[in-house]
């Protein structure tokens, strides 16, 4: 164990009785989820819950999955920095608007036929290639986004227990596999409902404990916290500046967050899979719209962050924070909540809090495992109708759950290695605490979500539809565009050059009847992406990526706040599809040629 951890062991409030609480919670949740799941006799039962789940259970599951441990642990850390405030909450406005659009526009189309995912809907209208491409984009985005959530939960486990981060990652993955394995989506949803209740209780509990511990009287002092936070601008949340490089403006909340919400609640299989489990479109609509209540818990967690900021930075209590607390928080602000649990909470309350964090984390992880397994099964099944029998497909689905859990835990390990390297660089330069996991998790999903939403809109609006041949190139251009504005080092430009060359080679080899015309249409997109990656905003000059003066991450390159990734990716996807592919002209729902 770390010598610094040994030196403060006697001060730690989190002891073995707290683990008894967590163990009891895990055992109870596992048992109850298994009892409620019923018998999974068919693949429809395993992935759709037989389409008989009540809307309120689905609603609670959506909230629990959406918020995850990211909200409970990292949202308070968002307030810790000198510029941290409540501006993150403005994005919630767009997510509520998006849920309404999804409920009234997307959901009826999903229930018009027996499908298991939005990507089947896309494939039925734009061709099988389009369905497979969107499925692949979802898998890529899911692994990137959920890998950060695995890591976040492992960080909590590491700080509280002293278990190495490596083993913490794999313990989290093991529990998620167990819950998903037992009963498919039905177990996932009913355990999510339990997680939702525990999550709500934990978020309220943490806020109350912070206030209770606050000086000078040792009793609830909300007025004192409010005054301190108000003076430092922690309650500021409305920024009307129209600046696309900023992530938390009113315009990002109204425009970017709404479009991003359409992608999350309308095309992300992890959340949409729940809507397919309702009895009818009316109940699915109620589930998605009422899930807007989850934004209340987001605000609670942000307010808790205000309290923790005041407690640690302005309290004036002796030994608050102690040397170990101060070092841990300064090195990585994502540790703020677990450090508070370890040193400032009584063991019984700490046990409840860690159970709540695990509840939030596992509800997201079992969700993505179920969604990834379903998509993998669709890939390996082959053409529609070539099923292998329910018993065999359920067995395969459970195998895919295990395989994807290994991939997610592996991705979390990679992210941890990258963060360690970043923190080492920060230590060398004398800076700490940068790189919030919540922004990393939300940003990496934006690489693929815009392309998926673009696919779905092309399928949904008859007059927008195109033939499937060529959509793979449009999807690649969408992902490359987001990569180009987020990575500006020389290696990134090399990667973009290689990707562009691969797209041209693929067009020449796979589209012999259209190679000349298609390549001429493709070249401007590739050239534009390369320029987007290297043009500097100070004088609009091109920065050569190699050699002296080539520029780097610190140069004034074109950048974009992460909420705008999805709108940009969607715009590129639709524009490229219209340019590269033949238009269907609203011919209805028949499969596109070439699928």
Secondary structure, 3 states (H helix, E strand, C coil): CCHHHHHCHHHCCCCHHHHHHHHHHHHHHHHHHHHHHCCCCCHHHHHHHHHCECHHHHHHHHHHHHHHHHHHHHHHHHCCCCCCCHHHHHHHHHHHHHHHHHHHHHHHHHCCCCCCCHHHHHHHHHCHHHHHHHHHHHHHHHHHHHHHHHHHHHHHHHHHHCCCHHHHHHHHHHHHHHHHHHHHHHHHHHHHHHHHHHHHHHHHHHHHHHHHCCCCCCCCCHHHHHHHHHHCCCCCCCCCCCCCCCCCCHHHHHHHHHHHHHHHHHHCHHHHHHHCCECCHHHHHHHHHHHHHHHHHHHHHHHHHHHHHHHHHHCCCCCCCCHHHHHHHHHCHHHHHHHHHHHHCCHHHHHHHHHHHHHHHHHHHHHHHHHHHHHHHHHHHCCCCCCCCHHHHHHHHHHHHHHHHHHHHHHHHHHHHHHHHHHHHHHHHCCCCCCCHHHHHHHHHHHHHHHHHHHHHHHHCHHHCECCCCHHHHHHHHHHHHHHHHCCCHHHHHHHHHHHHHHHHHHHHHCCCCHHHHHHHHHHHHHHHHHHHHEECCCCEECCCCCCCCCCCCCCECCCCCCHHHHHHHHHHHHHHHHHCCECCCCCCCCCCCC
